[in-house]
Amino acid sequence: MFAGEMRKTYALSLIQNFPELPKGRPFPRISEADIVTGLHDRVIDPTKQNQGTAGLCGPAAFFYCVLNYKPELYVQYVIDLFTTGKARIGSLEVKPGTGCRVYQPPPDKIAAVDWVALASLRDSDNFIMDLSSVDDELSCGSMPGDVANWFRQIGYRDVRDDTNLYFCKGRKEVEAFDRDMRFNRDVCLFINDNMLDEHTNRLKSTFVNHWVVVDEPPEIKGDRISLSVYTWGAVQRIPQVGSLSLAEFSRNFYGYVSGTPTFS
């Protein structure tokens, strides 16, 4: 899952050679310096990417995977967006609307580079609702089909979508994403964020509301599980201490999307 030093070095060279901005800047209220600094930090440490208070967990999960396998694609994507207002990775074309581009993201809610990368992807894929603020909750959400298609469009092989919007998954799906991790596939879990809090991770949820990325194969011993996931700008252990039973874990687990990255 993790990019080699040559890819990181090339990604950093793209940042160092940041192109000159046009007069009619596509993102007029965001500074080049903030983008350059943000790109550098995320190439060095992909966990620095953070959706903040915006409900952009789907794009965040997707681009965390991209940052970890081909950071140069992420960097070129952001540079193209910031300088031309549109970008392309493989067959994935992104062209955010005017409201998304002219917005000035509050730095205490989301970093400028994360707004450009994450909100642009989500807004470009929205057919009805425009995304023009971190507070636009409905227009921020991403369904499993969206996430799976993004992976397919950038060249992931054998993309699997085993999710459900209403009914929790169980041991079979846990063992399946464990196998996927051990075959070097990227795995994004569809969960209720009860799972991330020590006070709520054993409670039964009634809906799904969050995406996380499995950072390493889970530890499954008998009917107990613990694992590390990327979410909200950090890698977090679930649970923080000890383990959950598979039944407890499943109360907030609605499946996963996985795929095999290509390195050509």
LOVO-310690 format. One record per residue (C-alpha): x, y, z; residue in three letters; residue number from 1; chain. Coordinates in nm, 4 decimals, padded with zeros to 6 digits. Last residue first. Example, Ala and Ser with C-alpha at 12.3 -4.5 7.8 and 13.67 -1.06 7.14 Angstrom:
residues 2
LOLUM:east:north:up:residu:num:chaine
LOLUM:01.3670:-00.1060:00.7140:Ser:2:A
LOLUM:01.2300:-00.4500:00.7800:Ala:1:A
END
This chain:
residues 264
LOLUM:east:north:up:residu:num:chaine
LOLUM:00.2673:00.0564:-01.4070:Ser:264:A
LOLUM:00.1879:00.0145:-01.0367:Phe:263:A
LOLUM:-00.1656:-00.1178:-01.0385:Thr:262:A
LOLUM:-00.3788:-00.0986:-00.7262:Pro:261:A
LOLUM:-00.5941:-00.3994:-00.6346:Thr:260:A
LOLUM:-00.9447:-00.3214:-00.5129:Gly:259:A
LOLUM:-01.1682:-00.3071:-00.2103:Ser:258:A
LOLUM:-01.5033:-00.1620:-00.1062:Val:257:A
LOLUM:-01.6375:-00.2659:00.2328:Tyr:256:A
LOLUM:-01.9312:-00.3785:00.4416:Gly:255:A
LOLUM:-02.1846:-00.2233:00.6750:Tyr:254:A
LOLUM:-01.9966:-00.2546:01.0056:Phe:253:A
LOLUM:-02.1412:-00.0798:01.3130:Asn:252:A
LOLUM:-02.3021:-00.3746:01.4946:Arg:251:A
LOLUM:-02.0512:-00.6016:01.3199:Ser:250:A
LOLUM:-01.7718:-00.5029:01.5573:Phe:249:A
LOLUM:-01.9787:-00.6146:01.8561:Glu:248:A
LOLUM:-02.0590:-00.9510:01.6949:Ala:247:A
LOLUM:-01.6953:-00.9950:01.5922:Leu:246:A
LOLUM:-01.6040:-00.9446:01.9568:Ser:245:A
LOLUM:-01.4062:-00.6296:02.0123:Leu:244:A
LOLUM:-01.0414:-00.6105:02.1128:Ser:243:A
LOLUM:-00.8004:-00.4773:02.3757:Gly:242:A
LOLUM:-00.7313:-00.1057:02.4044:Val:241:A
LOLUM:-00.7984:00.1649:02.1465:Gln:240:A
LOLUM:-01.0667:-00.0476:01.9856:Pro:239:A
LOLUM:-01.0142:00.0025:01.7001:Ile:238:A
LOLUM:-00.6727:00.1701:01.6652:Arg:237:A
LOLUM:-00.6611:00.5031:01.4856:Gln:236:A
LOLUM:-00.4401:00.6244:01.2031:Val:235:A
LOLUM:-00.4823:00.9984:01.1748:Ala:234:A
LOLUM:-00.6187:01.2828:00.9616:Gly:233:A
LOLUM:-00.9892:01.2177:01.0110:Trp:232:A
LOLUM:-00.9766:00.8424:00.9467:Thr:231:A
LOLUM:-00.7106:00.5829:00.8682:Tyr:230:A
LOLUM:-00.7766:00.2463:01.0260:Val:229:A
LOLUM:-00.5982:00.0097:01.2628:Ser:228:A
LOLUM:-00.7509:-00.3229:01.3627:Leu:227:A
LOLUM:-00.8825:-00.5344:01.6487:Ser:226:A
LOLUM:-01.0964:-00.8470:01.6304:Ile:225:A
LOLUM:-01.2199:-01.1228:01.8647:Arg:224:A
LOLUM:-01.4176:-01.4391:01.7752:Asp:223:A
LOLUM:-01.1128:-01.6613:01.7615:Gly:222:A
LOLUM:-00.8193:-01.4276:01.7216:Lys:221:A
LOLUM:-00.8520:-01.1790:01.4380:Ile:220:A
LOLUM:-00.5879:-00.9061:01.4145:Glu:219:A
LOLUM:-00.6761:-00.6873:01.1181:Pro:218:A
LOLUM:-00.4499:-00.6547:00.8138:Pro:217:A
LOLUM:-00.2970:-00.3059:00.7958:Glu:216:A
LOLUM:-00.4231:00.0500:00.7405:Asp:215:A
LOLUM:-00.7899:-00.0298:00.6793:Val:214:A
LOLUM:-00.9353:00.2860:00.5251:Val:213:A
LOLUM:-01.2382:00.4571:00.6826:Val:212:A
LOLUM:-01.5750:00.5673:00.5411:Trp:211:A
LOLUM:-01.8635:00.7070:00.7504:His:210:A
LOLUM:-02.2381:00.7367:00.8014:Asn:209:A
LOLUM:-02.4170:00.3998:00.7995:Val:208:A
LOLUM:-02.7531:00.3624:00.9723:Phe:207:A
LOLUM:-02.9249:00.1932:01.2682:Thr:206:A
LOLUM:-02.6254:00.1491:01.4963:Ser:205:A
LOLUM:-02.5899:-00.1115:01.7713:Lys:204:A
LOLUM:-02.3655:-00.0003:02.0572:Leu:203:A
LOLUM:-02.0333:-00.1724:02.1266:Arg:202:A
LOLUM:-01.8211:00.1046:01.9776:Asn:201:A
LOLUM:-02.0097:00.3772:02.1650:Thr:200:A
LOLUM:-01.7947:00.4834:02.4627:His:199:A
LOLUM:-01.4627:00.3795:02.3075:Glu:198:A
LOLUM:-01.5429:00.5888:02.0005:Asp:197:A
LOLUM:-01.4413:00.4893:01.6466:Leu:196:A
LOLUM:-01.7031:00.2194:01.5925:Met:195:A
LOLUM:-01.9872:00.4583:01.6687:Asn:194:A
LOLUM:-01.8710:00.6095:01.3389:Asp:193:A
LOLUM:-02.1186:00.3910:01.1515:Asn:192:A
LOLUM:-01.9262:00.1982:00.8920:Ile:191:A
LOLUM:-01.8341:00.1453:00.5260:Phe:190:A
LOLUM:-01.4794:00.0084:00.5279:Leu:189:A
LOLUM:-01.2249:00.0958:00.2587:Cys:188:A
LOLUM:-00.9802:-00.1808:00.1646:Val:187:A
LOLUM:-00.6741:-00.1527:-00.0594:Asp:186:A
LOLUM:-00.5623:-00.4915:-00.1901:Arg:185:A
LOLUM:-00.2233:-00.6309:-00.0983:Asn:184:A
LOLUM:-00.3362:-00.9971:-00.0943:Phe:183:A
LOLUM:-00.3247:-00.9926:00.2882:Arg:182:A
LOLUM:-00.5611:-00.6947:00.2859:Met:181:A
LOLUM:-00.8078:-00.8838:00.0663:Asp:180:A
LOLUM:-00.8008:-01.1838:00.2976:Arg:179:A
LOLUM:-00.8918:-00.9587:00.5948:Asp:178:A
LOLUM:-01.1623:-00.7985:00.3781:Phe:177:A
LOLUM:-01.3163:-01.1440:00.3263:Ala:176:A
LOLUM:-01.2811:-01.2528:00.6895:Glu:175:A
LOLUM:-01.4756:-00.9451:00.7990:Val:174:A
LOLUM:-01.7325:-01.0060:00.5238:Glu:173:A
LOLUM:-01.7990:-01.3621:00.6446:Lys:172:A
LOLUM:-01.7976:-01.2537:01.0107:Arg:171:A
LOLUM:-02.0813:-01.0068:00.9737:Gly:170:A
LOLUM:-02.2409:-00.7263:00.7724:Lys:169:A
LOLUM:-02.4910:-00.4747:00.9057:Cys:168:A
LOLUM:-02.8176:-00.4058:00.7275:Phe:167:A
LOLUM:-02.9306:-00.0657:00.5997:Tyr:166:A
LOLUM:-02.6943:00.0730:00.3379:Leu:165:A
LOLUM:-02.5254:-00.2537:00.2477:Asn:164:A
LOLUM:-02.1758:-00.3115:00.1175:Thr:163:A
LOLUM:-01.9694:-00.5678:-00.0724:Asp:162:A
LOLUM:-01.8260:-00.3577:-00.3559:Asp:161:A
LOLUM:-01.5256:-00.5328:-00.5141:Arg:160:A
LOLUM:-01.2816:-00.3718:-00.7560:Val:159:A
LOLUM:-01.1013:-00.6393:-00.9549:Asp:158:A
LOLUM:-00.8265:-00.4074:-01.0798:Arg:157:A
LOLUM:-00.7653:-00.0440:-00.9852:Tyr:156:A
LOLUM:-00.7043:00.1738:-01.2906:Gly:155:A
LOLUM:-00.8074:00.5288:-01.2024:Ile:154:A
LOLUM:-01.1633:00.4755:-01.3242:Gln:153:A
LOLUM:-01.2115:00.1549:-01.1283:Arg:152:A
LOLUM:-01.1137:00.3212:-00.8012:Phe:151:A
LOLUM:-01.3483:00.6125:-00.8605:Trp:150:A
LOLUM:-01.6237:00.3684:-00.9556:Asn:149:A
LOLUM:-01.5955:00.1816:-00.6244:Ala:148:A
LOLUM:-01.6150:00.5059:-00.4259:Val:147:A
LOLUM:-01.9234:00.6267:-00.6119:Asp:146:A
LOLUM:-02.0983:00.2897:-00.5945:Gly:145:A
LOLUM:-02.0374:00.2810:-00.2201:Pro:144:A
LOLUM:-02.2268:00.6099:-00.1703:Met:143:A
LOLUM:-02.0554:00.9394:-00.0975:Ser:142:A
LOLUM:-02.1875:01.2225:00.1216:Gly:141:A
LOLUM:-02.0771:01.5845:00.0832:Cys:140:A
LOLUM:-02.3936:01.7193:-00.0884:Ser:139:A
LOLUM:-02.6143:01.6329:00.2082:Leu:138:A
LOLUM:-02.3844:01.7904:00.4676:Glu:137:A
LOLUM:-02.3296:02.1279:00.3022:Asp:136:A
LOLUM:-02.1502:02.2764:00.6074:Asp:135:A
LOLUM:-01.8042:02.2570:00.4496:Val:134:A
LOLUM:-01.9435:02.4924:00.1864:Ser:133:A
LOLUM:-02.0066:02.5098:-00.1902:Ser:132:A
LOLUM:-02.1087:02.1578:-00.2878:Leu:131:A
LOLUM:-02.3849:02.1758:-00.5482:Asp:130:A
LOLUM:-02.6734:01.9303:-00.5240:Met:129:A
LOLUM:-02.8219:01.7832:-00.8418:Ile:128:A
LOLUM:-02.5721:01.5829:-01.0483:Phe:127:A
LOLUM:-02.2973:01.5501:-00.7884:Asn:126:A
LOLUM:-01.9847:01.3794:-00.9256:Asp:125:A
LOLUM:-01.7946:01.7029:-00.9848:Ser:124:A
LOLUM:-01.8919:01.8216:-00.6381:Asp:123:A
LOLUM:-01.7435:01.5132:-00.4696:Arg:122:A
LOLUM:-01.4166:01.5267:-00.6599:Leu:121:A
LOLUM:-01.3800:01.9011:-00.6143:Ser:120:A
LOLUM:-01.4640:01.8758:-00.2438:Ala:119:A
LOLUM:-01.1833:01.6279:-00.1822:Leu:118:A
LOLUM:-00.8864:01.7743:-00.3674:Ala:117:A
LOLUM:-00.9532:02.1491:-00.3459:Val:116:A
LOLUM:-01.0964:02.1301:00.0056:Trp:115:A
LOLUM:-00.8079:01.9136:00.1190:Asp:114:A
LOLUM:-00.5556:02.1621:-00.0193:Val:113:A
LOLUM:-00.7250:02.4491:00.1645:Ala:112:A
LOLUM:-00.7228:02.2711:00.5002:Ala:111:A
LOLUM:-01.0630:02.2036:00.6562:Ile:110:A
LOLUM:-01.2628:02.3418:00.9502:Lys:109:A
LOLUM:-01.0153:02.5688:01.1336:Asp:108:A
LOLUM:-00.8760:02.6825:00.7989:Pro:107:A
LOLUM:-01.2196:02.8124:00.6925:Pro:106:A
LOLUM:-01.2615:02.7134:00.3253:Pro:105:A
LOLUM:-01.2920:03.0135:00.0925:Gln:104:A
LOLUM:-01.5470:02.9128:-00.1710:Tyr:103:A
LOLUM:-01.4902:03.0318:-00.5281:Val:102:A
LOLUM:-01.4151:02.6828:-00.6616:Arg:101:A
LOLUM:-01.7020:02.4919:-00.5008:Cys:100:A
LOLUM:-01.9591:02.7505:-00.6044:Gly:99:A
LOLUM:-01.8200:02.7596:-00.9594:Thr:98:A
LOLUM:-01.8674:02.3894:-01.0191:Gly:97:A
LOLUM:-01.6016:02.1203:-00.9876:Pro:96:A
LOLUM:-01.4556:01.9480:-01.2950:Lys:95:A
LOLUM:-01.3109:01.6035:-01.2268:Val:94:A
LOLUM:-01.2539:01.3402:-01.4932:Glu:93:A
LOLUM:-01.1732:00.9835:-01.3883:Leu:92:A
LOLUM:-01.0604:00.7957:-01.7009:Ser:91:A
LOLUM:-00.7014:00.7745:-01.5799:Gly:90:A
LOLUM:-00.6671:01.0635:-01.3397:Ile:89:A
LOLUM:-00.8077:01.3856:-01.4885:Arg:88:A
LOLUM:-00.8252:01.7432:-01.3691:Ala:87:A
LOLUM:-01.0318:02.0610:-01.3946:Lys:86:A
LOLUM:-01.0200:02.4212:-01.2735:Gly:85:A
LOLUM:-00.7033:02.5007:-01.4709:Thr:84:A
LOLUM:-00.4343:02.5968:-01.2167:Thr:83:A
LOLUM:-00.5798:02.4619:-00.8927:Phe:82:A
LOLUM:-00.7381:02.1576:-01.0510:Leu:81:A
LOLUM:-00.4266:02.0686:-01.2507:Asp:80:A
LOLUM:-00.2040:02.1092:-00.9443:Ile:79:A
LOLUM:-00.4405:01.8983:-00.7318:Val:78:A
LOLUM:-00.4466:01.6131:-00.9859:Tyr:77:A
LOLUM:-00.0707:01.6364:-01.0445:Gln:76:A
LOLUM:-00.0117:01.5933:-00.6708:Val:75:A
LOLUM:-00.2567:01.3034:-00.6355:Tyr:74:A
LOLUM:-00.1111:01.1203:-00.9349:Leu:73:A
LOLUM:00.2418:01.1776:-00.8041:Glu:72:A
LOLUM:00.1408:01.0197:-00.4745:Pro:71:A
LOLUM:00.0921:00.6825:-00.6474:Lys:70:A
LOLUM:00.0355:00.4069:-00.3887:Tyr:69:A
LOLUM:-00.0113:00.5763:-00.0535:Asn:68:A
LOLUM:-00.1446:00.9050:-00.1817:Leu:67:A
LOLUM:-00.3972:00.7197:-00.3980:Val:66:A
LOLUM:-00.5200:00.5184:-00.0985:Cys:65:A
LOLUM:-00.5592:00.8326:00.1098:Tyr:64:A
LOLUM:-00.7311:00.9823:-00.1947:Phe:63:A
LOLUM:-01.0127:00.7284:-00.1835:Phe:62:A
LOLUM:-01.0647:00.7429:00.1933:Ala:61:A
LOLUM:-01.0736:01.1239:00.1850:Ala:60:A
LOLUM:-01.3126:01.1220:-00.1143:Pro:59:A
LOLUM:-01.5547:00.9042:00.0856:Gly:58:A
LOLUM:-01.4986:01.0863:00.4181:Cys:57:A
LOLUM:-01.6043:01.4225:00.2753:Leu:56:A
LOLUM:-01.8582:01.5127:00.5420:Gly:55:A
LOLUM:-01.6782:01.8383:00.6165:Ala:54:A
LOLUM:-01.5626:01.9093:00.9723:Thr:53:A
LOLUM:-01.2023:01.8197:00.8970:Gly:52:A
LOLUM:-01.1632:01.6025:00.5865:Gln:51:A
LOLUM:-00.8015:01.5463:00.6834:Asn:50:A
LOLUM:-00.4968:01.4642:00.4734:Gln:49:A
LOLUM:-00.2023:01.4628:00.7134:Lys:48:A
LOLUM:-00.2298:01.0811:00.7163:Thr:47:A
LOLUM:-00.0530:01.0849:00.3788:Pro:46:A
LOLUM:00.2806:01.1786:00.5422:Asp:45:A
LOLUM:00.5601:01.3076:00.3163:Ile:44:A
LOLUM:00.3274:01.3408:00.0183:Val:43:A
LOLUM:00.0629:01.4963:00.2416:Arg:42:A
LOLUM:00.2969:01.7589:00.3901:Asp:41:A
LOLUM:00.4296:01.8651:00.0497:His:40:A
LOLUM:00.0798:01.9007:-00.0951:Leu:39:A
LOLUM:-00.0355:02.1125:00.1984:Gly:38:A
LOLUM:00.2635:02.3454:00.1774:Thr:37:A
LOLUM:00.2155:02.3964:-00.1971:Val:36:A
LOLUM:-00.1604:02.4453:-00.1635:Ile:35:A
LOLUM:-00.1279:02.6950:00.1218:Asp:34:A
LOLUM:00.1384:02.8883:-00.0689:Ala:33:A
LOLUM:-00.0803:02.9007:-00.3803:Glu:32:A
LOLUM:-00.3435:03.0880:-00.1841:Ser:31:A
LOLUM:-00.7142:03.0025:-00.1888:Ile:30:A
LOLUM:-00.9757:03.2696:-00.2581:Arg:29:A
LOLUM:-00.9401:03.2737:-00.6384:Pro:28:A
LOLUM:-00.9773:02.8972:-00.6930:Phe:27:A
LOLUM:-01.0000:02.8871:-01.0768:Pro:26:A
LOLUM:-00.7514:03.1763:-01.1091:Arg:25:A
LOLUM:-00.8376:03.4219:-01.3832:Gly:24:A
LOLUM:-00.4875:03.5574:-01.4308:Lys:23:A
LOLUM:-00.3382:03.2123:-01.4802:Pro:22:A
LOLUM:-00.1139:03.0586:-01.2119:Leu:21:A
LOLUM:00.2459:02.9759:-01.2940:Glu:20:A
LOLUM:00.3264:02.6080:-01.2696:Pro:19:A
LOLUM:00.4501:02.4381:-00.9510:Phe:18:A
LOLUM:00.7995:02.3075:-01.0216:Asn:17:A
LOLUM:00.8790:02.2282:-00.6578:Gln:16:A
LOLUM:00.5420:02.0530:-00.6282:Ile:15:A
LOLUM:00.6167:01.8303:-00.9259:Leu:14:A
LOLUM:00.9586:01.7528:-00.7750:Ser:13:A
LOLUM:00.7864:01.6388:-00.4537:Leu:12:A
LOLUM:00.5796:01.3870:-00.6505:Ala:11:A
LOLUM:00.8956:01.2565:-00.8183:Tyr:10:A
LOLUM:01.0670:01.2128:-00.4827:Thr:9:A
LOLUM:00.7598:01.0369:-00.3400:Lys:8:A
LOLUM:00.7487:00.7982:-00.6357:Arg:7:A
LOLUM:01.1190:00.7227:-00.6027:Met:6:A
LOLUM:01.0843:00.6740:-00.2257:Glu:5:A
LOLUM:00.8370:00.3912:-00.2650:Gly:4:A
LOLUM:00.4627:00.4299:-00.2144:Ala:3:A
LOLUM:00.2891:00.2364:00.0627:Phe:2:A
LOLUM:00.0000:00.0000:00.0000:Met:1:A
END
